[in-house]
Structures are given as structure tokens and as C-alpha cells.
Amino acid sequence: MSLAACGGSGGTGDGAKSDTNATTSGGEAGRAGVKTTDPTRIPDVGDRLQKRIPAASRQVVAVYGEGRNDADATVVLYTKSGSAWKKTRSWQGHNGKRGWTTDHHEGDRRSPVGVFTLSDAGGVLADPGAKLPYSRSASFQAPHYWAKTHWHDFDYVIAIDYNRVKGTSPIDPARPEGQAKGGSIWLHMDHGSGTSACVSLSKSGMEYLLRTLDPAQHPVIVMGDRAELKA
């Protein structure tokens, strides 16, 4: 079991940023010069990644990184109603300390760009009512030689299905593509600064996602810096 991809031993941060309740806005088509958004697409995601979202998926967590070398991100949950995607909730969060990459490797401290399924969850704390399979274990506990601000990072986690075996606990050590490609890429609780590769958001945000993401809705995550997402 390795927590290396998600944690980090430095930094103090300023605590998790607050949630932002999202409101749906499709633009004002009648106003001259206003560009309308296609409701059948996840906003600001280009064809390359848009086509990788499974047709059966009705829940998408979109992570919009501020820049290729930036650790700040906005996390948005979209749900599909009919053929239209609707913005349900959004939060401020973080990604890898060094930003993003299309070729992630162990220890690069960059989050992988792409579309990944979300299949399993777990954490130190008791199941808050998750719809995804939830594994509670003290083994999720962040090492106490890390900065104290990081100790609760893994109270709740949702595994991002990058180089892992779906249907297993997030702390399962298997790496189908080999150790060099990294792993243990999770959604987890925010400590106020960048991660080693994961995506972080507030505790209340994690609770909301755990109670909302439903295997029957085939949830996926679309993640990357804004430029790469649009490519």
C-alpha cells in the first residue's frame, strides 16, 4: 500500500476553501454577441476528451486546473438530464503541486490529464452514506511525519481509476501499467495547497460527492489544465 501519490510532506496551506453552490446558466441567446453553450457537452472540454466520456455516463466530475504548472483548480459536478448536462455543485480545490501532465510518472508531482472512471471509495472515517463501494480502514491514515495540515487528507477518498484495478479498495497496491506510471490518484480532502498528484476539495465537498456519485450513473472524472481540456 502506498499513499505517496496523494500526500506530501511539506507545506502548511491556509485550510480548505469554502464550497460554492452552483447555479445553472446556459447564456442569454437573445443578447447580441453572447455565445451560447451547447448543453449536450461538458463546458470548456474539447472533442478529444469529450469523446472519451462514456455514452452511459450521467455524472461527470470536471476538474479545471488553472494552468499547466499551477496547483489551483475548480471542481464541478455535472449531472445529465435527458441529453443535457447541468452544473450541480462546484468547489475550489487543488491538483498536483507542479500542475498537470499527459504522461504521468511516479513522483512527478503532476496530476494526470484525462477521463477516468470513478468506481471505489474509502477512508479513515466511517462511511458517510456513499453509493460507491466504501472501504473504511486505519491504513488510509496519512503518516504523522507529514505536516499536521495533511493528517486528515484521507479521511474520505474516492479512487480515480488511473493505473489501478477497479472493484478494489483505493489502497490496493496493484499497478496494471507498472509502478513507474504511478498510482493512488484520488479525490481527497483539501489541506490548502497542492498535492503530489491527486485532486483535493473540502470535507463537505467530499461528503457530497460520496453521497451523490452512483455506480448506476457510471460516474467519470474529466481533469486537466484548462488549455489541455480544450485541446
DRENMIDO-967385 format. One record per atom (N, C-alpha, C): residue in three letters; x, y, z. Coordinates in steps of 0.02 Angstrom, whole numbers, plus 50000, padded with zeros to 5 digits. Layout:
<pts>
ALAXYZ/...
</pts>
This chain:
<pts>
MET500424994050000/MET500005000050000/MET500445006250000/SER500275010949957/SER500665017149953/SER500215023149950/LEU500345028049992/LEU499985034249991/LEU500395039749958/ALA500955037849929/ALA501435042849905/ALA501145047549853/ALA500735044949807/ALA500485049149753/ALA500035054649778/CYS499675053449832/CYS499175058249855/CYS499415063049907/GLY499935061349943/GLY500105065350002/GLY500625070649989/GLY501095071050032/GLY501615076150029/GLY501835077650099/SER502465079250107/SER502725080250174/SER502845087550191/GLY502735092050143/GLY502885099050156/GLY502275103450150/GLY502365109950164/GLY501835114750154/GLY501375115050214/THR501115121050226/THR500655121750281/THR499965123650257/GLY499905127550202/GLY499255129150175/GLY498865133750219/ASP498265135650196/ASP497835140050234/ASP497155137050246/GLY497115130350242/GLY496485126950255/GLY496075126350193/ALA495565121950196/ALA495135120750138/ALA494735126850120/LYS494655127950056/LYS494245133550034/LYS493515131550037/SER493075136550041/SER492365135250051/SER492035132849988/ASP491465129349997/ASP491065127049941/ASP490715132849907/THR490535131749845/THR490135136549808/THR489545132949778/ASN488945134649799/ASN488365131649769/ASN488295134249698/ALA488225129649651/ALA488215131649581/ALA487505133049558/THR487455137549511/THR486825138849478/THR486925137549404/THR486415134749373/THR486455133049303/THR486355139249261/SER486795140149211/SER486715145849167/SER486885143849096/GLY486405144449053/GLY486505142448984/GLY486635148248939/GLY486715154248966/GLY486835160148925/GLY486185163348904/GLU486225169248877/GLU485635172848855/GLU485665173348779/ALA485325168648746/ALA485385168048674/ALA485125174248638/GLY484675177848671/GLY484375183648638/GLY484815189748639/ARG485335189748679/ARG485755195648684/ARG486305195448631/ALA486355200648592/ALA486835200848538/ALA487545199948564/GLY487925195648530/GLY488625194748547/GLY488755189848603/VAL488235186848633/VAL488325181948687/VAL488365174948657/LYS488895171448671/LYS488985164648646/LYS488605159748690/THR488175155748661/THR487805150748699/THR488215144448706/THR488065140548759/THR488415134348772/THR487985128448750/ASP488295123648717/ASP487945117648696/ASP487805113348758/PRO487175112548777/PRO487025108848839/PRO487175101448836/THR487315098848775/THR487455091748769/THR488195090248780/ARG488595095348796/ARG489315094548806/ARG489515097248874/ILE490035094348903/ILE490335097148964/ILE490685103648944/PRO490535109148976/PRO490835115648957/PRO491595115548958/ASP491885119048909/ASP492615120248906/ASP493015113848902/VAL492715108648873/VAL493075102348859/VAL493025100948785/GLY493605100348752/GLY493635099348680/GLY493445092348658/ASP493415091348593/ASP493195085048564/ASP493615079148587/ARG494275080048594/ARG494715074548610/ARG494505071048674/LEU494375074848727/LEU494165071948790/LEU493415070848794/GLN493035075248762/GLN492305074548762/GLN492095067748735/LYS492445065448683/LYS492275059048652/LYS492455053048697/ARG492865054248747/ARG493055048748792/ARG492575047948851/ILE492105052448857/ILE491585051748910/ILE491105046248887/PRO491025040948925/PRO490585035448903/PRO489865037848891/ALA489555035148840/ALA488865037048824/ALA488395035648881/ALA488555030548922/ALA488115028648978/ALA488195033149038/SER488725037149039/SER488865041349099/SER488355046949106/ARG488105047749167/ARG487625053049182/ARG487865057449240/GLN488485056249262/GLN488805060449313/GLN489525061549293/VAL489725067849289/VAL490415069549272/VAL490685074449323/VAL491245072849352/VAL491625077549394/VAL492155080649349/ALA492095087049335/ALA492585090549293/ALA493055094449338/VAL493705093549327/VAL494215097149365/VAL494575101749317/TYR494475108249327/TYR494765113349284/TYR495375116249318/GLY495975113949298/GLY496585116749327/GLY496725123649298/GLU496975128049340/GLU497085134949317/GLU497635135449265/GLY498135131149268/GLY498685131549220/GLY499105125249221/ARG499485124249170/ARG499895118149164/ARG500355117149224/ASN500625122649251/ASN501085122149307/ASN500795124949372/ASP500135125149375/ASP499775128149432/ASP499435122849473/ALA499395123849539/ALA499085118849583/ALA498355120449601/ASP498095126249579/ASP497405128049595/ASP496925125249543/ALA496335123149567/ALA495845120249522/ALA495135121749545/THR494675121249499/THR493965121549514/THR493655114749498/VAL493285112049545/VAL492975105449538/VAL492225106449529/VAL491945103749475/VAL491245104749460/VAL490905097949448/LEU490335096949479/LEU489935090949466/LEU489385092649416/TYR489365088849362/TYR488835089449312/TYR488415083149313/THR487765084049306/THR487315078249301/THR486915078949236/LYS486765073249206/LYS486425073249142/LYS485675072149151/SER485295076549121/SER484565076049122/SER484335075849049/GLY484085070149028/GLY483945069248957/GLY484595069248919/SER484685073948873/SER485305074448836/SER485725080348860/ALA485495083848911/ALA485835089948933/ALA486225088948998/TRP486825091749000/TRP487225091749060/TRP487075098049100/LYS486965097249165/LYS486805102949209/LYS487325103349265/LYS487545109449277/LYS488025110649331/LYS487655110149398/THR487875105449439/THR487525104049502/THR487845107449562/ARG488505107149567/ARG488855109849625/ARG489585111049606/SER489905115949636/SER490615117049622/SER490985118949685/TRP491645117649684/TRP492075118849741/TRP492765121249716/GLN493105125049757/GLN493805126549744/GLN494235120949772/GLY494775119349738/GLY495195113849762/GLY495905114449735/HIS496255108849735/HIS496955108649714/HIS497105102349675/ASN497635102649636/ASN497895096849600/ASN498645096249617/GLY499015092749576/GLY499725091649591/GLY500115098149600/LYS500595097949645/LYS501005103949660/LYS501325107049599/ARG501515102849551/ARG501845105349490/ARG501375106049431/GLY500725104849443/GLY500235105749390/GLY500005099249359/TRP500015098949292/TRP499695093549254/TRP500175090549203/THR500025084349182/THR500415081049130/THR499985076049092/THR500145075049028/THR499815069948988/THR500195063348991/ASP500745063249028/ASP501155057149035/ASP501405056649106/HIS500945055149151/HIS501105054949222/HIS501575049249239/HIS502055050649283/HIS502505045549310/HIS502575046549385/GLU502735041149420/GLU502815041349492/GLU503295046849513/GLY503065051049559/GLY503495056149588/GLY503555062549549/ASP503185063349493/ASP503255069649455/ASP502845075449485/ARG502425073849533/ARG502015078749568/ARG501565082749521/ARG501365079449467/ARG500885082249420/ARG500285077549415/SER499695080349410/SER499095076249403/SER499005074149330/PRO498765068049319/PRO498675065749250/PRO498065068849217/VAL498155071149155/VAL497605073749115/VAL497225067849085/GLY496565068149085/GLY496185062849052/GLY495485062049077/VAL495165056649054/VAL494495054749076/VAL494565047949109/PHE494345047449171/PHE494425041349210/PHE493765039649245/THR493615033249252/THR493035031249289/THR493145032049364/LEU492585032249400/LEU492595032749473/LEU492205026849500/SER492555022049531/SER492235015749548/SER492235013949622/ASP492715016449660/ASP492795014249729/ASP492985020049775/ALA492805019449838/ALA492935024649887/ALA493145021549953/GLY493335025850000/GLY493535023450066/GLY493805029050108/GLY494125027350163/GLY494405032450205/GLY494495030250277/VAL494765034850317/VAL494855033650388/VAL494185033750424/LEU493755038250403/LEU493115039250437/LEU492585034150414/ALA492075033450454/ALA491525028950438/ALA491175031250374/ASP490885026550339/ASP490505027850277/ASP489975033150290/PRO489995038850254/PRO489515044150266/PRO488855043150228/GLY488775037350197/GLY488185036050155/GLY488365035650082/ALA488965033250068/ALA489205032949999/ALA488805027949958/LYS488715029649894/LYS488405024949847/LYS488935020649814/LEU489535023249806/LEU490085019149782/LEU490295014249837/PRO490555008449820/PRO490815003949871/PRO491325007649915/TYR491245007049981/TYR491655011050028/TYR492035006450074/SER492695007350077/SER493125003350121/SER493405007750176/ARG493215006350238/ARG493485010150294/ARG494075006450323/SER494635009950333/SER495225006750361/SER495685011950391/ALA496005010150446/ALA496505014450477/ALA497125015050432/SER497195010550383/SER497755010750338/SER497755016950293/PHE497185020250288/PHE497145026450249/PHE497495032250285/GLN497595031650350/GLN497865037150390/GLN498515039850361/ALA498535046350349/ALA499155049550325/ALA499685049050379/PRO500315047850360/PRO500855047350410/PRO500925053850450/HIS501045053150514/HIS501095059050556/HIS501775062550553/TYR502225059950510/TYR502835063750496/TYR502705068850440/TRP502115068450407/TRP501915073650361/TRP501705079850401/ALA501655085550367/ALA501415091650400/ALA500735090350431/LYS500615093250489/LYS499995092050526/LYS499375093850484/THR499445098750440/THR498885100750398/THR498665095250350/HIS499095090150340/HIS498955084650293/HIS498655078550328/TRP498615078550393/TRP498445072350429/TRP497745069750413/HIS497295074250393/HIS496605072150379/HIS496445071550305/ASP496965071850263/ASP496855071550190/ASP496435065550169/PHE496545059950201/PHE496245053750178/PHE495675051350223/ASP495385056050260/ASP494785054250299/ASP494235051650252/TYR494185054750193/TYR493745052350140/TYR494145052450075/VAL494095047150035/VAL494415047149969/VAL493955043649919/ILE494025045749857/ILE493705042349800/ILE494265040749751/ALA494355034449735/ALA494895032449690/ALA494745034749619/ILE495245037749587/ILE495205039249516/ILE495525033349480/ASP495165030449433/ASP495385024149403/ASP495945025149352/TYR496505027449379/TYR497125028049341/TYR497605022749366/ASN497825018249323/ASN498305013049340/ASN498125009349405/ARG497505007149409/ARG497285003249467/ARG496774998049444/VAL496614993349489/VAL496124988249474/VAL495454990449502/LYS494964991549459/LYS494304993549482/LYS493984987849522/GLY493564989849570/GLY493234984949612/GLY493634982949673/THR494184986549686/THR494594985249745/THR494624991549787/SER494854990949849/SER494934996749893/SER495425001649860/PRO495325008149871/PRO495805013049845/PRO496525011749866/ILE496635008449923/ILE497325007149945/ILE497605000649918/ASP497234997149875/ASP497524991249843/ASP498144993249803/PRO498704989749812/PRO499344991949782/PRO499444990049709/ALA498984986249679/ALA499084983849611/ALA499154989749562/ARG499634989249516/ARG499754994349465/ARG499814990649397/PRO499244989749362/PRO499244985849300/PRO499744988349248/GLU499884994849246/GLU500354997549196/GLU501064998249224/GLY501184995649284/GLY501844995949314/GLY501925001649363/GLN502385000849409/GLN502495005849462/GLN502725012549435/ALA503095012549380/ALA503365018849354/ALA502815023649331/LYS502235020949314/LYS501675025149291/LYS501295028249349/GLY501505026849410/GLY501175029849468/GLY500505026649484/GLY500175029349533/GLY499535026649555/GLY499305030049618/SER498795027249650/SER498495030349710/SER498305037649695/ILE497995038649637/ILE497745045249619/ILE497025045649643/TRP496885050149689/TRP496235050449721/TRP495935057449720/LEU495285057649730/LEU494955063649756/LEU495005063049832/HIS495225068249866/HIS495255067749939/HIS495185074749970/MET495215075050035/MET495085081250070/MET495675086150063/ASP495505092450058/ASP495985097750043/ASP496365099950106/HIS497005101550097/HIS497405104250152/HIS497635111350137/GLY497365114350083/GLY497505121350069/GLY498065122650020/SER498365117349992/SER498905118349943/SER498925112249897/GLY499395112249850/GLY499435106849801/GLY499575100049831/THR499415094849793/THR499515087949813/THR500115085049776/SER500235078649785/SER500765075349748/SER500535072649681/ALA499875072449669/ALA499595070549604/ALA498835070349606/CYS498545070249666/CYS497825069549673/CYS497455076049662/VAL496795075749669/VAL496355081549668/VAL496035082149736/SER496045088049766/SER495775088949833/SER495225094149834/LEU494765093349880/LEU494225098149892/LEU494005097649964/SER493545101949984/SER493345102350054/SER493025095950080/LYS493005095250146/LYS492685089450176/LYS491955089050157/SER491605094650160/SER490895094550141/SER490805092750068/GLY491285094850026/GLY491255093049955/GLY491345085549945/MET491825082649982/MET491925075449977/MET491315071650001/GLU491015073950056/GLU490405070650081/GLU489855070950028/TYR489795076749996/TYR489265077549945/TYR489385072649887/LEU490005072349863/LEU490155067849808/LEU490045060549828/LEU490255058649888/LEU490165051749910/LEU489435049849913/ARG489015054449934/ARG488295052949940/ARG487925053549874/THR488265056449823/THR487935057849760/THR488165053349703/LEU488815052149698/LEU489075048049643/LEU488795040949648/ASP488485038649595/ASP488105032449595/ASP488365027749541/PRO488585021749559/PRO488825017149507/PRO488325016149450/ALA487685016449466/ALA487175015549414/ALA487175021149363/GLN487485026849381/GLN487525032649336/GLN488195033049300/HIS488625028049311/HIS489275027549277/HIS489685033949282/PRO489845036049343/PRO490205042449352/PRO490925042049326/VAL491145047749297/VAL491835048349274/VAL492095055149296/ILE492755055849293/ILE493075062249306/ILE493445064349243/VAL493365070649224/VAL493725073749168/VAL494175078949199/MET494835078349191/MET495275082549230/MET495885084849189/GLY496095090949202/GLY496675093549169/GLY496705101149175/ASP497255104049151/ASP497275111449150/ASP496815113749094/ARG496585119949099/ARG496065122449054/ARG496275122048981/ALA496905123648966/ALA497135123248896/ALA497115116148870/GLU497335111348910/GLU497345104448888/GLU496645101648882/LEU496195103748927/LEU495495101448923/LEU495165103648858/LYS495325109648835/LYS495015112348775/LYS495315109548710/ALA495905106548715/ALA496265104348655/ALA495875099148615/
</pts>
